Each structure stands twice: as C-alpha cells, then as structure tokens.
Amino acid sequence: MSQRHEMMEQSSTYRELVKRRAILGWSLSALMLVIYFGFILLVAFAKPLLAVPLGSGVTTYGIPVGLAVIASAFILTGIYVRAANSVYDGLVRKLVEEAR
C-alpha cells in the first residue's frame, strides 16, 4: 500500500465516512429483510387475511401489501441515495482535500 493510502485510512474523516455508510447500509438492509420476510410470513401463515377482498371487487389485501413491499425497496434505495448525495459526498470531498 502506498503511504498516501495508509495516511488516508488513518484519517478521522475516512473512519467517519466508513462508519456512517456501514451503519446506514446495514440498517436499511435489515429493515428491508424484515419487510420482505414479514411479507413471506404473512403469505405462509395468514393467507385468509391476505385473501380478504377490498370492497366489492376482486382485489384482495394481498395486492396492496405486496406492492408496499416493492415500493419499500424503492423508498429505502432513495433514502440511501439521498444520504450518499448529501452526507457522504461532502465527506469524500473533505477526504480528498485532506489527501492533497
């Protein structure tokens, strides 16, 4: 490893960046797993609940719940992208300045 690389890894800005990205990444991943496996558990153990029709049509509660699972993936991705653009980019710029 180069001396510059080692110096950068020892920077408090670098450690903060790695820590914040890891916390957010793992938190959002855990939340998505809870949502996904929660849906799978509903399908496995609460089929009658998901089969209840909404109103007088043929659409059941399972359809909006399934769509919410898909939408949650997009929302959680948006949260990560927003954090990357607003927080992480600033830390990366600061890190680059420190390395010069």
Secondary structure per residue as TSV (DSSP state, phi and psi in degrees):
chain	resnum	aa	ss	phi	psi
A	1	M	-	360.0	145.9
A	2	S	-	-77.6	160.6
A	3	Q	H	-64.3	-37.4
A	4	R	H	-63.3	-41.0
A	5	H	H	-64.2	-45.3
A	6	E	H	-62.8	-39.9
A	7	M	H	-64.0	-39.7
A	8	M	H	-66.3	-40.6
A	9	E	H	-65.6	-25.1
A	10	Q	T	-87.8	-5.3
A	11	S	-	-68.2	140.5
A	12	S	H	-66.5	-30.8
A	13	T	H	-65.5	-42.5
A	14	Y	H	-63.2	-46.1
A	15	R	H	-62.8	-38.6
A	16	E	H	-64.5	-43.5
A	17	L	H	-60.4	-48.8
A	18	V	H	-62.5	-43.4
A	19	K	H	-64.3	-46.7
A	20	R	H	-66.0	-41.3
A	21	R	H	-64.1	-41.0
A	22	A	H	-66.1	-44.2
A	23	I	H	-61.0	-48.5
A	24	L	H	-67.2	-44.5
A	25	G	H	-60.4	-47.7
A	26	W	H	-68.3	-36.6
A	27	S	H	-64.4	-46.8
A	28	L	H	-66.8	-36.8
A	29	S	H	-64.1	-44.3
A	30	A	H	-62.7	-42.2
A	31	L	H	-62.1	-42.4
A	32	M	H	-65.1	-38.7
A	33	L	H	-65.0	-39.5
A	34	V	H	-62.9	-44.2
A	35	I	H	-63.0	-49.0
A	36	Y	H	-64.2	-51.6
A	37	F	H	-69.3	-27.3
A	38	G	H	-61.7	-42.4
A	39	F	H	-64.6	-43.8
A	40	I	H	-61.4	-41.0
A	41	L	H	-65.6	-37.5
A	42	L	H	-61.6	-44.4
A	43	V	H	-62.7	-39.4
A	44	A	H	-74.1	-39.1
A	45	F	H	-116.1	-8.9
A	46	A	-	-132.9	42.8
A	47	K	H	-55.1	-42.6
A	48	P	H	-60.0	-35.9
A	49	L	H	-65.4	-44.6
A	50	L	H	-71.7	-19.1
A	51	A	T	-88.3	-3.0
A	52	V	S	-68.8	127.3
A	53	P	B	-68.5	146.0
A	54	L	S	-88.9	114.0
A	55	G	T	66.9	-142.8
A	56	S	T	-102.0	5.1
A	57	G	S	-87.6	-167.1
A	58	V	S	-97.5	-6.6
A	59	T	-	-74.7	133.1
A	60	T	B	-106.4	173.0
A	61	Y	T	-62.2	-25.4
A	62	G	H	-62.7	-33.6
A	63	I	H	-64.8	-54.9
A	64	P	H	-65.0	-30.9
A	65	V	H	-66.6	-43.8
A	66	G	H	-62.6	-41.8
A	67	L	H	-65.3	-34.1
A	68	A	H	-66.0	-34.9
A	69	V	H	-63.1	-45.8
A	70	I	H	-64.8	-45.2
A	71	A	H	-62.7	-35.5
A	72	S	H	-63.4	-33.8
A	73	A	H	-63.0	-43.2
A	74	F	H	-66.2	-41.4
A	75	I	H	-64.6	-45.1
A	76	L	H	-65.7	-35.9
A	77	T	H	-64.0	-41.9
A	78	G	H	-61.8	-39.2
A	79	I	H	-62.0	-43.7
A	80	Y	H	-65.5	-43.7
A	81	V	H	-63.2	-41.5
A	82	R	H	-62.8	-43.0
A	83	A	H	-64.4	-39.9
A	84	A	I	-63.4	-41.7
A	85	N	I	-74.8	-32.8
A	86	S	I	-95.2	-38.5
A	87	V	I	-102.0	-54.0
A	88	Y	I	-68.2	-37.3
A	89	D	H	-62.4	-38.4
A	90	G	H	-64.1	-40.7
A	91	L	H	-67.2	-37.6
A	92	V	H	-65.7	-42.8
A	93	R	H	-61.1	-42.3
A	94	K	H	-63.4	-39.5
A	95	L	H	-65.4	-41.4
A	96	V	H	-63.7	-41.8
A	97	E	H	-62.8	-40.4
A	98	E	H	-64.7	-32.9
A	99	A	H	-76.1	-19.2
A	100	R	-	-75.0	360.0
